[in-house]
């Protein structure tokens, strides 16, 4: 990212600004960026190099983008948090990395002041009407299809692939490499590298995702073994007992260790994040592919 939180206002001479755009005096616009017709560029907002803000897109307030981000018409980034605790006296911030795409009608709120700001990483794709609420933290290379709904304080890892209409309850944590079926609501934590097939229901390991991200056969085999122990054969035993047994077996590495570490973290989270971990398939869902 070429822009930091302490940027100086100004418009680079190589930027292209449509005469109908409304640019606040505190704005910063980097080299080669294009600001289209009727764009609103509010106070405390900045974009880096090579960004494109298409007609009627909006940066509302205290929103900082890195390089080569694209906003399509009616995308609104940095709107007020939809939170009763929000106060205009503490407006909060939204920080965004590089190479993200925000399609039509996407809305992403600033953080509620006093907590972490809302943060979006790099190379994410938000399709039309997707929403990420206040204080959300999203890593890199994720896909959020149409009408994805992400509530406040959710944490999402890298390389996650959602489907249309997925809804994530507040304070939920989702690990890396997760794939979620369409229209699924979730209010429990999702470990890395799994596929979610129904409401709070893990359906299997995301083997294709592991392969595509360069994990070799040995790493995939370890991940399968850990996944089986935690989600397919655990039955009614506590998560902590299964994790103890796994760690006594060997020094796990790669995705297998990430899954174990995530589960350790999730079961130790205090309120309001003490939401539990999604279970694996029951006999009623074994036939679902």
ROPAZA-518757 format. One record per residue (C-alpha): residue in three letters; z negated, x negated, y negated. Coordinates in steps of 0.001 Angstrom, whole numbers, plus 500000, padded with zeros to 6 digits. Layout:
REM residues N
alaZXY/...
END
This chain:
REM residues 289
unk500000500000500000/unk500932498711496575/unk498552501021494694/unk494779500667494703/unk492047502990493540/unk491707501077490270/unk495376501393489239/unk496455501264485590/unk498430504238484240/unk502120503756483643/unk505634504508484853/unk507777501689486224/unk511082501383484316/unk513047501706487583/unk511487505077488455/unk513617508208487966/unk511840511123486287/unk513473514537485864/unk512988515822482305/unk511395519046483579/unk508631517219485500/unk505152517388484004/unk503514513957484201/unk499891513503483128/unk499186510588480830/unk496876508996483413/unk499568508924486128/unk500976505827487796/unk504518505857489264/unk505798502826491130/unk509158501077491195/unk512116503058492491/unk510209506311492921/unk511962509582492153/unk510218512579490572/unk512331515728490788/unk512636518964488805/unk509459520882487935/unk507186518451489756/unk503550518529488601/unk501908515105488509/unk498272515662487633/unk495420513528486276/unk494317510494488242/unk497382510591490507/unk499513507632491559/unk502426506839493857/unk503648503435494968/unk507199502187495355/unk510106504218496669/unk508359507582496845/unk510308510824496468/unk508691513934495000/unk511244516704495439/unk511556519804493262/unk508317521717492609/unk506088519509494721/unk502618518924493299/unk500079516113493074/unk497218518078491606/unk494389515631490914/unk492904512264491944/unk495543511687494615/unk496815508180495401/unk499837507530497610/unk501235504252498883/unk504940503463499285/unk507936505493500516/unk506202508824500899/unk508327511981500675/unk507084515332499369/unk509302518369499938/unk509325521453497685/unk506014523274497265/unk503948520660499064/unk500571520489497287/unk498534517307497729/unk495122516830496180/unk494229520459495561/unk490602521499495073/unk488530521526498285/unk488152524976499841/unk484425524426500064/unk481621526422498453/unk479821523131497768/unk482693521905495571/unk481932521316491900/unk484449520607489135/unk482004518004487831/unk482644515910490974/unk486340516363491719/unk486689514066494763/unk489750512092495930/unk492655512010498367/unk494052508660499559/unk497344508428501462/unk499100505429503035/unk502823504643503382/unk505908506309504882/unk504484509791505341/unk506555512985505220/unk505101516226503819/unk507413519181504372/unk507583522490502524/unk504283524187501766/unk502018521487503201/unk498552521508501609/unk496016518679501769/unk492742518948499856/unk490703516278498107/unk487339515316499502/unk484169517040498412/unk482372514532496220/unk479311512912497753/unk481060512506501107/unk484022510402502210/unk487302511164500425/unk490131512761502334/unk492216509946503882/unk495662510077505461/unk497075506915507025/unk500727505898507362/unk503854507242509094/unk502472510715509657/unk504726513777509727/unk503328517042508357/unk505765519876509028/unk506045523063506963/unk502842524957506155/unk500510522452507837/unk497071522163506231/unk494443519409506212/unk491160520317504530/unk488607518361502504/unk487154515111503867/unk489589514971506779/unk490321511462508118/unk493696510969509834/unk494948507600511114/unk498618506647511666/unk501769507882513434/unk500676511472514061/unk502814514622514141/unk501498517942512800/unk504023520764513353/unk504331524010511449/unk501102525886510632/unk498788523237512061/unk495317523971510640/unk492804521123510317/unk489386522104508973/unk487023520035506858/unk485534516719508025/unk487779516475511103/unk488596512943512353/unk491941512301514083/unk493061509014515634/unk496512507413515766/unk499646508574517626/unk498448512126518192/unk501046514844518739/unk500039518399517905/unk502092521548518491/unk502699524545516236/unk499728526707515327/unk497008524342516579/unk493683524898514806/unk490862522331514712/unk487334523412513797/unk485303521480511241/unk483578518194512181/unk485651517796515363/unk486696514266516416/unk490015513615518210/unk490794510228519754/unk494030508225519798/unk497102509332521708/unk496106512962522222/unk498734515675522836/unk497838519333522187/unk499686522449523386/unk500805525037520822/unk498495527717519400/unk495399526062520893/unk492096526366518982/unk489569523538519399/unk485944523146518387/unk484877520339520751/unk485604516594520672/unk488773515337522381/unk488731511856524000/unk491747509561523592/unk494906509727525707/unk494481513223527110/unk496576516390527013/unk494948519607525828/unk496344522697527565/unk494122525499526258/unk491115526314524100/unk488652523455524666/unk490366522522527925/unk491752519115528910/unk494678519327531310/unk495347515731532262/unk496063512213531074/unk498848511581528562/unk500585509060530824/unk503899509269528966/unk502114508522525703/unk500383505511527251/unk503710504207528533/unk505454504707525199/unk502737502765523380/unk503173499728525620/unk500262500015528045/unk501193498399531352/unk500778499823534854/unk497344498252535347/unk496031499695532091/unk497441503114532987/unk495839502957536440/unk492453502154534909/unk492834505022532443/unk493645507385535327/unk490544506266537222/unk488266506795534226/unk489869510132533392/unk489401511323536988/unk485734510337537038/unk484913511963533703/unk487023515099533780/unk488077515935537344/unk485229514959539688/unk482164514971537392/unk481354518619538191/unk477940519554536736/unk476624516026536314/unk475778514823532786/unk478438512789531003/unk475945509960530508/unk475392509544534263/unk479113509249534933/unk479566506784532080/unk476693504655533427/unk478354504526536846/unk481742503630535389/unk480315500802533325/unk478481499453536384/unk481739499293538348/unk483628496794536163/unk484317495565532659/unk486901498097531584/unk489481497193528934/unk492270498944527059/unk492574502756527121/unk489962503086529886/unk487312501414527739/unk488391503442524724/unk487815506659526682/unk484362505539527811/unk483382504350524327/unk484589507600522775/unk482520509696525168/unk479451507543524451/unk479986508062520751/unk480636511800521024/unk477522512653523047/unk475353510705520586/unk476620512365517407/unk473980514209515369/unk474400517649513818/unk476732518978512548/unk479003516824514758/unk477087517473517986/unk479857519681519327/unk480213518354522872/unk483258516992524710/unk486058519190526012/unk485829519638529784/unk488621518977532254/unk490604521550534168/unk488828524209536155/unk490288525653539359/unk491640528538537276/unk493830526158535272/unk494822523646537946/unk498302525132538200/unk499041524729534505/unk501384521786533936/
END
